[in-house]
Amino acid sequence: MKIRRVGAYGVCRDESGRVLLARNSDRSEFPGLWTLPGGGVEQGEHPDDAVVREFFEETGLSVRLDGLRAVVSDVFRLSGGDLEHTDRIIYEVSVTGGSLTAEADGTTDLVEWVDPASVPLMPFTAVQIGLSTEFPDSSDKTDEELAKPVRVQRFGAYAAATDPDGRILLARIAEGYPGAGLWHLAGGGTDHGETPEQALARELIEETSQHGRVTGLLGVSHRYDATALGPEGVPIDWHVIRVLFRVHVDVPTGPVVTEAAGGSTAEAGWFTRAEVDRLPLTELAREAVDRIDSERAR
């Protein structure tokens, strides 16, 4: 069975350059490996809050978020047979208080300031602290069924995209979908086994026929609706976690929606900044426009 989860983690260093790491316990799927403190984002929880909570649970320390470091994903075959895709949001953090204390009866059993080269590491942890590693070959090209939980946590990648003339790329939400008629960012949910960047490239083509170049990671947001309606009007506990990338389209073309009929995008277009002000925008699209404005003002 293909399953998914979202985790939030913190990179924290001391003055000597050591990294604060936690060792996975026997209750973990990866016992003995050291990991960045952090863990699963709970339903309805903002990833910013999740990393602070998880960091305290595993280390006894309170932390401040200093910045968003990276968003990555990996796929591992678990001991029970499930193929787990994890989207990992990595932050830079600093200690503000507390006392270093290992988690009791959890998925980690030891926490220390360590030289990361001296201990066995989770692959994603090794990459984030600058050590090379090899990820296991857990190919997602299988015909296994994708789990369909009642409580859905959807992970999406979206583009704050502009062209060389400064126009902004937007897509209008189709009838029958939440926010119908509003102009939104190109992007959408990642598939099992996709990295956020791979998903964004696919969504850009499906919704706008554009080829973009990712130039930065702007932020993470979320939206939670415990009473959303899913397919056929069935209520569903819906939590969307959204990653916003800065994208440049070096060779823009006329936007064409190529996704299958019945998709969530009705049309797409390039708009000048003045034209954007006359459009009804989604919350995420407005955030992206504000960030582009701030970028231009610098």
Beta strands, then each sheet from edge to edge (+ up, - down):
strand 1: 2-11
strand 2: 19-24
strand 3: 34-35
strand 4: 38-40
strand 5: 61-77
strand 6: 83-98
strand 7: 108-114
strand 8: 151-162
strand 9: 168-173
strand 10: 183-184
strand 11: 187-189
strand 12: 213-229
strand 13: 235-248
strand 14: 265-271
sheet 1: 4+ 1- 6- 5+
sheet 2: 3+ 2- 7+
sheet 3: 11+ 8- 13- 12+
sheet 4: 10+ 9- 14+
end
